[in-house]
Each structure stands twice: as structure tokens, then as C-alpha cells.
Amino acid sequence: MRPSDSPEQAAPAEAAQGQAEVTHFALENLFDVSPDAIFITDSEGMIRGANPRAAELFGYTQVELFGQPVETRSSVAAERPTRSSSRHASVI
């Protein structure tokens, strides 16, 4: 048996992997059940993910929102740019 194969060394790595999986599941669950609209965007302001509440509020499916510019999804952003939307506009 090599030292790297010992159970004492494998246990902390397995525990860290298990904790990472729990954390990922918890964040994914919060994303799905949040009462607020949440968009995930890339550096150019294109929607790469939207939670169910965002789709419901804006009248689209989550798939339809994918690839759309985040600025056009909000009447507030269309009327007056926010700090984040002006940052995205300067990148485009």
C-alpha cells in the first residue's frame, strides 16, 4: 500500500468533496425556490441562467430567457440604466 492510498489521507478529501456537494445543492435549491427573480449573466450582459421566478415575472420560459440581453428584460433598465447595466453596455 502506498502512503497516498491510506484511509487516513482519503477521509479528509472525501469529506471536503461531500461538503462541496452539499453546498452546491443548497445554492441550487435557493436559486430554484427564491421568491426573487435571479439572472445569471456573462461578462457581456447576456442571460446564461434564470430561476423559475424570473421566468414567471417576465413571462418567458427559462429556456427563452437564455441568451437574451439582461437590459431588455427590465423596464427599469430600459428607462434608466443602473450602474450594472451601464457597465454591461460599455462592454458590448
Residue frames as qw, qx, qy, qz and C-alpha x, y, z in Angstrom:
[[0.000, 0.890, 0.457, 0.000, 0.00, 0.00, 0.00],
 [0.382, 0.407, -0.026, 0.829, 1.31, 3.41, -0.96],
 [0.146, -0.294, -0.490, 0.807, 1.01, 6.21, 1.61],
 [0.264, 0.068, -0.181, -0.945, -1.30, 8.10, -0.72],
 [0.523, -0.198, -0.716, -0.418, -3.70, 5.12, -0.62],
 [0.198, -0.124, -0.801, 0.551, -4.13, 5.21, 3.15],
 [0.191, -0.697, -0.670, -0.172, -7.64, 5.71, 4.56],
 [0.349, -0.648, -0.281, 0.616, -6.37, 8.48, 6.86],
 [0.149, -0.277, 0.297, 0.902, -5.43, 10.63, 3.87],
 [0.061, -0.320, -0.744, -0.583, -8.51, 9.78, 1.81],
 [0.180, -0.637, -0.709, 0.244, -11.01, 10.68, 4.56],
 [0.075, -0.604, -0.138, 0.781, -10.38, 14.48, 4.61],
 [0.040, 0.153, -0.571, -0.806, -10.54, 14.63, 0.81],
 [0.161, -0.400, -0.860, -0.274, -13.81, 12.70, 0.77],
 [0.156, -0.659, -0.557, 0.481, -15.24, 14.94, 3.49],
 [0.032, -0.462, 0.143, 0.875, -14.29, 18.06, 1.53],
 [0.110, -0.068, -0.748, -0.651, -15.88, 16.62, -1.62],
 [0.179, -0.535, -0.825, 0.030, -19.04, 15.78, 0.32],
 [0.118, -0.640, -0.322, 0.688, -19.21, 19.29, 1.79],
 [0.017, 0.268, -0.411, -0.871, -18.78, 20.82, -1.67],
 [0.149, -0.285, -0.843, -0.431, -21.67, 18.72, -2.97],
 [0.178, -0.643, -0.674, 0.317, -23.91, 19.78, -0.07],
 [0.091, -0.545, -0.035, 0.833, -23.02, 23.44, -0.63],
 [0.061, 0.061, -0.633, -0.770, -23.72, 23.16, -4.37],
 [0.173, -0.461, -0.853, -0.173, -27.09, 21.51, -3.70],
 [0.162, -0.654, -0.498, 0.546, -28.04, 24.20, -1.16],
 [0.019, -0.434, 0.189, 0.881, -27.18, 27.05, -3.54],
 [0.116, -0.106, -0.778, -0.609, -29.00, 25.36, -6.40],
 [0.174, -0.564, -0.802, 0.095, -32.05, 24.89, -4.18],
 [0.100, -0.622, -0.257, 0.733, -32.00, 28.58, -3.13],
 [0.023, 0.210, -0.493, -0.844, -31.78, 29.59, -6.79],
 [0.171, -0.268, -0.850, -0.420, -34.81, 27.47, -7.67],
 [0.282, -0.635, -0.714, 0.086, -37.08, 28.45, -4.76],
 [0.213, -0.203, -0.179, 0.939, -36.17, 32.11, -4.32],
 [0.211, 0.765, 0.565, -0.226, -39.16, 34.47, -4.34],
 [0.042, 0.810, -0.188, -0.554, -36.96, 36.97, -6.21],
 [0.793, 0.608, -0.010, 0.026, -36.00, 36.92, -9.88],
 [0.511, -0.622, 0.474, 0.357, -32.39, 35.86, -10.29],
 [0.744, 0.660, -0.104, -0.023, -30.45, 36.08, -13.54],
 [0.692, -0.394, 0.384, 0.468, -27.01, 34.67, -14.20],
 [0.505, 0.857, -0.021, -0.100, -25.23, 36.72, -16.84],
 [0.820, 0.107, 0.057, 0.559, -21.93, 36.56, -18.65],
 [0.393, -0.402, -0.017, 0.827, -19.48, 39.45, -18.88],
 [0.045, 0.137, 0.453, 0.880, -21.38, 40.90, -21.83],
 [0.385, 0.098, 0.325, -0.858, -24.73, 41.02, -20.01],
 [0.598, 0.030, -0.615, -0.513, -26.26, 38.04, -21.80],
 [0.743, -0.321, 0.340, -0.479, -28.52, 35.81, -19.68],
 [0.366, 0.335, -0.867, -0.040, -26.94, 32.41, -19.10],
 [0.300, -0.278, -0.894, 0.184, -29.43, 31.27, -16.48],
 [0.355, -0.344, 0.039, -0.868, -32.66, 32.39, -14.85],
 [0.124, 0.060, 0.898, -0.417, -34.54, 30.97, -11.92],
 [0.015, 0.497, 0.843, 0.204, -38.21, 29.94, -12.21],
 [0.062, -0.764, -0.421, 0.484, -39.38, 33.17, -10.54],
 [0.075, -0.470, 0.328, 0.816, -37.57, 35.29, -13.15],
 [0.009, 0.140, 0.825, 0.547, -39.30, 33.38, -15.93],
 [0.068, -0.640, -0.758, 0.104, -42.65, 33.78, -14.22],
 [0.104, -0.719, -0.211, 0.654, -42.26, 37.52, -13.58],
 [0.020, 0.491, -0.413, -0.767, -41.10, 38.31, -17.11],
 [0.749, 0.407, 0.204, -0.481, -43.49, 35.96, -18.90],
 [0.536, 0.553, -0.611, -0.186, -40.92, 33.70, -20.55],
 [0.974, -0.183, -0.118, 0.066, -39.69, 30.17, -20.04],
 [0.552, -0.686, 0.345, 0.325, -36.22, 29.76, -18.57],
 [0.677, 0.120, 0.527, 0.499, -35.06, 28.46, -21.96],
 [0.320, 0.826, 0.332, 0.324, -36.46, 31.53, -23.77],
 [0.264, -0.956, 0.089, 0.086, -34.53, 33.85, -21.44],
 [0.746, -0.314, 0.367, 0.458, -31.22, 32.12, -22.16],
 [0.534, 0.182, 0.413, 0.715, -29.07, 34.24, -24.48],
 [0.046, 0.878, 0.363, 0.310, -31.20, 37.39, -24.15],
 [0.275, 0.403, -0.295, 0.821, -29.61, 40.68, -23.06],
 [0.303, -0.440, -0.707, 0.463, -30.45, 41.30, -19.42],
 [0.004, 0.187, 0.085, -0.979, -31.13, 45.02, -20.04],
 [0.381, -0.103, -0.485, -0.780, -34.18, 44.30, -22.20],
 [0.436, -0.326, -0.838, 0.023, -35.78, 42.12, -19.51],
 [0.270, -0.552, -0.535, 0.580, -36.47, 45.04, -17.21],
 [0.155, 0.862, 0.350, 0.333, -38.47, 48.18, -17.91],
 [0.412, -0.876, 0.047, 0.246, -36.40, 49.95, -15.26],
 [0.598, -0.293, 0.443, 0.601, -33.18, 49.13, -17.12],
 [0.405, 0.516, 0.534, 0.533, -34.74, 50.29, -20.39],
 [0.063, -0.945, -0.281, -0.158, -35.87, 53.61, -18.87],
 [0.091, -0.911, 0.361, -0.176, -32.76, 54.47, -16.93],
 [0.757, 0.278, -0.549, 0.219, -29.52, 52.49, -16.87],
 [0.721, -0.691, 0.053, 0.005, -28.33, 51.28, -13.48],
 [0.207, -0.774, 0.583, 0.137, -24.71, 51.07, -12.53],
 [0.608, -0.134, 0.770, 0.141, -24.59, 47.38, -13.51],
 [0.660, 0.599, 0.452, 0.041, -26.43, 47.81, -16.82],
 [0.259, 0.938, -0.205, -0.102, -24.18, 50.71, -17.87],
 [0.391, -0.564, 0.706, 0.175, -21.17, 48.52, -17.12],
 [0.666, 0.204, 0.706, 0.128, -22.58, 45.85, -19.43],
 [0.495, 0.839, 0.212, -0.073, -23.39, 48.41, -22.11],
 [0.008, 0.881, -0.432, -0.195, -19.79, 49.61, -22.14],
 [0.529, -0.289, 0.776, 0.186, -18.53, 46.06, -22.70],
 [0.669, 0.483, 0.566, -0.004, -20.77, 45.44, -25.72]]
